[in-house]
Amino acid sequence: MSGTARNLITDVAGLRVGHASDLRIGSGVSVVVCDASCVAAVDVRGGGPGTRETDLLGAAATVRMVDAITLSGGSAFGLDAASGVMNALAADGRGFPVGTARVPIVSGAVLFDLLNGGDKAWGEDPPYRALGRAAYHAAGLDFPLGTIGAGTGATTATVKGGLGSASAVTASGHVVGAIVAVNAVGNPLFGDGPHFRAAAYERAGEFGGRGFPSSLTDEATAPLLKGVTPRAATTIAVVATDAVLTSNGAQRLAVMAQDGLALSLFPVHTPLDGDCVFALATGQKPLADPTVDLARLGALAATVLARAVARGVHAATALPYADAQPAWRDRFGDA
């Protein structure tokens, strides 16, 4: 299908992924765990982001490597998921050494899923720290897609959102993978469906094989939108590679990968979204040409992320609530 074993971000050796979900509240957490600290960067394009430990990934920061990245529902409440992952990493002896102490570095981003029908009356003890810890302990090489983890409560303008992943290999043999929680204010489909905007990049019918619609209409004057509440959306993602990259190279990879959201969602990067893409480099395979090969990595990362978006929506199932948004499969079947 993709030249990789699983068609998941874990085809990048040195990474594991775990999910924790709670259907009662309609939310969850996903975590990308690095077996060893990875060079990391982030690119934020949406107008209403919710992030943790992203400043340390900046050019002027001392430490630009991470032990894990969390993707979480729950809006700002979900930022606490990283604390659960951080504590679990510390218990396993992981972290940046500071004298005799070790401080795990966990960056993260959140999406808004507080109005999807779940029971959010958690009082003074939001569940996200526990969900983050559970996701960390569940981390492995294989994991499901759709209504799981950070994609549990995700929605879009037309159909249920979800958690997606994909991977591919460059001509130089470098693996690129992506994981994404699709909760866009915009639309992953052409019009009202069923065709995915990422159709040009689909491999082996991985999200239904519907191809393109017979004709395309101009949607720019009146695009389909989920709602008009600020910060009530957001698509958050991690792209990764086994290439050796500098911090600046990882930053460029994150910037180029953002185009994958534009290839699979419309509109995107709106004032109502908090779209955020992290990049990880596990540093196992050098680049023959650091400039040209980085450009190729970034181009592939964009298409892999676009495929991951469509796979997440295609795999999603509706939440078990009255008036829950129908999933793509509910509306169009699984052909």
JOHUZI-V719573 format. One record per backbone hydrogen bond with DSSP energy under -1.0 kcal/mol. CO is the residue of the C=O (numbers start at 1). NH is the residue of the N-H. E is the energy in kcal/mol with one decimal. If there is no record, write none. Layout:
BEGIN
CO&NH&E, CO&NH&E
END
This chain:
BEGIN
8&11&-2.0, 9&12&-1.9, 12&15&-1.1, 14&35&-2.9, 16&33&-3.1, 17&140&-2.2, 18&31&-2.4, 20&29&-2.9, 22&26&-1.6, 22&27&-1.6, 24&119&-2.4, 27&22&-2.5, 28&73&-2.6, 29&20&-2.3, 30&71&-3.0, 31&18&-2.1, 32&69&-2.1, 33&16&-2.0, 38&66&-2.2, 39&281&-2.1, 41&279&-2.5, 43&277&-2.6, 50&110&-2.2, 52&108&-2.0, 54&57&-1.4, 55&58&-1.9, 58&61&-1.5, 64&40&-2.2, 66&38&-2.4, 67&34&-2.5, 68&107&-1.6, 69&32&-2.8, 70&109&-1.9, 71&30&-3.1, 72&111&-2.2, 74&77&-1.5, 75&78&-1.4, 76&79&-1.1, 77&80&-1.5, 78&81&-2.1, 79&82&-1.1, 80&84&-1.3, 81&85&-1.9, 82&86&-2.8, 83&87&-2.6, 84&88&-1.8, 85&89&-2.6, 86&90&-2.4, 87&91&-2.0, 88&92&-1.1, 89&94&-2.5, 90&93&-1.8, 96&103&-2.3, 98&101&-2.1, 101&98&-3.0, 103&96&-2.8, 105&67&-3.3, 105&68&-1.3, 107&70&-2.4, 108&52&-2.4, 109&72&-1.9, 111&75&-2.8, 118&120&-1.0, 120&122&-2.1, 122&125&-1.7, 127&131&-2.4, 128&132&-2.7, 129&133&-2.2, 130&134&-2.5, 131&135&-2.6, 132&136&-2.2, 133&137&-2.1, 134&138&-1.2, 136&139&-1.4, 140&17&-2.7, 146&148&-1.9, 146&163&-2.7, 148&151&-2.1, 149&152&-2.0, 154&161&-1.1, 162&182&-3.0, 163&146&-2.9, 164&180&-2.6, 166&178&-2.3, 168&176&-2.8, 170&173&-1.9, 174&170&-2.8, 175&242&-1.3, 176&168&-2.2, 177&240&-2.7, 178&166&-1.7, 179&238&-2.6, 180&164&-2.9, 181&236&-1.6, 185&226&-2.4, 186&157&-2.5, 187&266&-1.5, 188&197&-2.4, 190&193&-2.2, 195&190&-2.5, 196&199&-1.6, 198&201&-2.2, 199&202&-1.2, 203&206&-1.1, 205&208&-1.6, 229&232&-1.7, 233&112&-2.1, 235&276&-1.7, 236&181&-2.8, 237&278&-2.6, 238&179&-2.3, 239&280&-2.1, 240&177&-2.5, 241&282&-2.5, 242&284&-2.0, 242&285&-2.2, 243&283&-1.6, 246&250&-2.5, 247&251&-2.0, 248&252&-2.1, 249&253&-2.1, 250&254&-2.2, 251&255&-2.2, 252&256&-2.6, 253&257&-2.3, 254&258&-1.4, 256&259&-1.4, 257&260&-2.4, 258&261&-1.5, 258&262&-1.1, 259&263&-1.6, 261&265&-1.8, 266&187&-2.6, 270&47&-2.3, 270&273&-1.1, 273&48&-3.3, 275&45&-2.5, 275&46&-1.8, 276&237&-2.2, 277&43&-2.5, 278&239&-2.8, 279&41&-1.7, 280&241&-1.6, 281&39&-1.4, 285&244&-2.0, 289&293&-2.5, 291&295&-1.8, 292&296&-1.9, 293&297&-2.4, 294&298&-2.6, 295&299&-2.0, 296&300&-2.3, 297&301&-2.6, 298&302&-1.8, 299&303&-1.5, 300&304&-2.7, 301&305&-2.4, 302&306&-1.9, 303&307&-2.2, 304&308&-2.2, 305&309&-2.2, 306&310&-1.9, 307&311&-2.7, 308&312&-2.3, 309&313&-1.9, 310&314&-2.8, 311&315&-2.0, 319&321&-1.7, 321&324&-1.6, 326&160&-2.1, 327&331&-1.7, 328&332&-2.8, 329&333&-1.8
END
